[in-house]
Amino acid sequence: MYAPVATRFVTYDVSLPKVAADYRDRIVAMPEMTEWAAAALAEPEDIEELEVEL
């Protein structure tokens, strides 16, 4: 399992066997992952440079 899969399991509330759930939880709790998640939540909904005028 790698980080993007672990986050999908959390997002979609996937039921996992205990061993897999423990592993997922360890990945999600890593300092790098918590920092990445906090940075993602801090991003604005809209990125002005990417907005296209129609």
Z-matrix of the N, CA and C atoms (Angstrom, degrees):
N
C 1 1.447
C 2 1.523 1 107.78
N 3 1.303 2 116.69 1 140.54
C 4 1.452 3 119.65 2 175.16
C 5 1.517 4 109.19 3 -126.28
N 6 1.314 5 116.00 4 171.77
C 7 1.461 6 122.23 5 -168.57
C 8 1.532 7 114.65 6 -51.80
N 9 1.345 8 120.79 7 -48.83
C 10 1.468 9 118.18 8 -178.94
C 11 1.534 10 113.06 9 -60.70
N 12 1.318 11 116.88 10 -35.59
C 13 1.463 12 119.91 11 178.41
C 14 1.525 13 109.57 12 -69.89
N 15 1.321 14 117.04 13 -41.95
C 16 1.465 15 120.68 14 179.18
C 17 1.527 16 110.58 15 -59.35
N 18 1.323 17 117.17 16 -42.01
C 19 1.466 18 119.28 17 179.77
C 20 1.529 19 111.69 18 -68.43
N 21 1.324 20 117.83 19 -33.73
C 22 1.470 21 120.31 20 176.57
C 23 1.530 22 110.18 21 -65.46
N 24 1.328 23 116.31 22 -40.51
C 25 1.456 24 119.59 23 177.88
C 26 1.522 25 110.69 24 -60.21
N 27 1.326 26 116.90 25 -37.76
C 28 1.467 27 120.88 26 178.33
C 29 1.529 28 109.57 27 -70.90
N 30 1.324 29 116.76 28 -49.56
C 31 1.465 30 121.78 29 -177.21
C 32 1.521 31 112.31 30 -57.81
N 33 1.331 32 116.17 31 -44.70
C 34 1.463 33 120.46 32 -176.05
C 35 1.520 34 112.68 33 -95.50
N 36 1.330 35 117.37 34 9.48
C 37 1.463 36 123.23 35 176.29
C 38 1.534 37 111.38 36 49.93
N 39 1.336 38 115.39 37 50.68
C 40 1.464 39 121.59 38 -179.32
C 41 1.529 40 109.05 39 -75.06
N 42 1.320 41 115.23 40 130.93
C 43 1.459 42 120.77 41 177.04
C 44 1.529 43 108.42 42 -78.19
N 45 1.327 44 116.15 43 126.63
C 46 1.462 45 121.58 44 -178.10
C 47 1.520 46 109.88 45 -125.46
N 48 1.340 47 116.48 46 155.05
C 49 1.462 48 118.78 47 171.08
C 50 1.526 49 109.32 48 -60.18
N 51 1.315 50 117.42 49 155.36
C 52 1.459 51 122.15 50 -174.30
C 53 1.522 52 113.04 51 -53.17
N 54 1.319 53 117.49 52 -45.10
C 55 1.469 54 120.02 53 -178.25
C 56 1.528 55 110.33 54 -61.66
N 57 1.329 56 117.71 55 -44.70
C 58 1.462 57 121.68 56 179.92
C 59 1.531 58 110.44 57 -67.93
N 60 1.325 59 117.35 58 -40.04
C 61 1.466 60 120.60 59 179.16
C 62 1.528 61 110.81 60 -64.54
N 63 1.330 62 116.98 61 -40.01
C 64 1.466 63 120.17 62 177.12
C 65 1.523 64 110.69 63 -62.71
N 66 1.320 65 116.54 64 -42.08
C 67 1.465 66 121.31 65 179.58
C 68 1.534 67 110.19 66 -64.81
N 69 1.344 68 115.99 67 -44.93
C 70 1.472 69 120.55 68 177.20
C 71 1.522 70 109.95 69 -57.38
N 72 1.323 71 116.74 70 -45.52
C 73 1.462 72 121.04 71 -178.63
C 74 1.524 73 111.81 72 -63.39
N 75 1.341 74 117.14 73 -37.16
C 76 1.468 75 119.94 74 177.28
C 77 1.515 76 110.77 75 -65.47
N 78 1.319 77 117.29 76 -40.47
C 79 1.468 78 120.50 77 179.01
C 80 1.527 79 109.85 78 -64.33
N 81 1.320 80 116.87 79 -48.64
C 82 1.471 81 121.56 80 -177.14
C 83 1.528 82 111.22 81 -64.63
N 84 1.319 83 117.91 82 -28.92
C 85 1.465 84 121.53 83 -178.26
C 86 1.530 85 113.48 84 -85.49
N 87 1.329 86 117.85 85 -5.40
C 88 1.467 87 120.22 86 179.99
C 89 1.532 88 109.57 87 -59.66
N 90 1.339 89 117.88 88 142.11
C 91 1.470 90 120.32 89 -179.27
C 92 1.535 91 112.80 90 -54.44
N 93 1.316 92 117.17 91 -38.63
C 94 1.473 93 120.06 92 179.73
C 95 1.529 94 110.86 93 -64.96
N 96 1.317 95 116.67 94 -37.60
C 97 1.465 96 120.33 95 -179.71
C 98 1.527 97 111.40 96 -71.48
N 99 1.330 98 116.87 97 -41.77
C 100 1.464 99 118.69 98 179.45
C 101 1.532 100 110.61 99 -66.67
N 102 1.331 101 116.61 100 -36.11
C 103 1.470 102 120.37 101 176.63
C 104 1.525 103 110.38 102 -65.79
N 105 1.329 104 116.72 103 -43.41
C 106 1.470 105 121.76 104 179.85
C 107 1.528 106 110.29 105 -63.18
N 108 1.337 107 117.10 106 -44.20
C 109 1.459 108 120.83 107 -179.31
C 110 1.531 109 110.94 108 -64.83
N 111 1.323 110 117.09 109 -41.14
C 112 1.466 111 120.42 110 178.60
C 113 1.530 112 110.52 111 -64.05
N 114 1.323 113 116.87 112 -40.34
C 115 1.468 114 120.18 113 178.62
C 116 1.529 115 110.46 114 -65.40
N 117 1.311 116 117.07 115 -38.65
C 118 1.469 117 120.53 116 178.99
C 119 1.523 118 110.67 117 -64.97
N 120 1.315 119 117.23 118 -41.36
C 121 1.467 120 120.38 119 178.90
C 122 1.523 121 111.93 120 -67.43
N 123 1.322 122 117.11 121 -27.17
C 124 1.466 123 120.98 122 -179.10
C 125 1.528 124 112.68 123 -80.05
N 126 1.327 125 117.30 124 -13.50
C 127 1.467 126 119.79 125 -179.74
C 128 1.530 127 110.16 126 -68.32
N 129 1.328 128 116.83 127 147.18
C 130 1.463 129 119.27 128 177.74
C 131 1.531 130 110.34 129 -70.44
N 132 1.320 131 115.38 130 154.41
C 133 1.469 132 120.34 131 177.94
C 134 1.527 133 110.87 132 -61.26
N 135 1.320 134 116.04 133 -44.61
C 136 1.459 135 121.59 134 -179.12
C 137 1.517 136 109.46 135 -111.82
N 138 1.315 137 115.59 136 137.12
C 139 1.459 138 120.75 137 175.62
C 140 1.512 139 106.32 138 -106.00
N 141 1.322 140 114.98 139 111.70
C 142 1.459 141 121.69 140 -170.88
C 143 1.531 142 112.72 141 -55.19
N 144 1.329 143 117.11 142 -40.68
C 145 1.462 144 119.50 143 -178.43
C 146 1.529 145 112.69 144 -63.65
N 147 1.325 146 117.18 145 -21.18
C 148 1.451 147 120.42 146 -177.13
C 149 1.531 148 112.51 147 -96.18
N 150 1.320 149 117.13 148 -5.21
C 151 1.466 150 120.33 149 179.81
C 152 1.530 151 109.76 150 -71.97
N 153 1.320 152 115.09 151 138.39
C 154 1.462 153 121.03 152 -178.99
C 155 1.514 154 108.34 153 -114.21
N 156 1.315 155 115.76 154 129.20
C 157 1.459 156 121.01 155 175.67
C 158 1.519 157 108.76 156 -82.13
N 159 1.312 158 116.46 157 128.73
C 160 1.475 159 120.35 158 178.53
C 161 1.491 160 111.38 159 -106.15
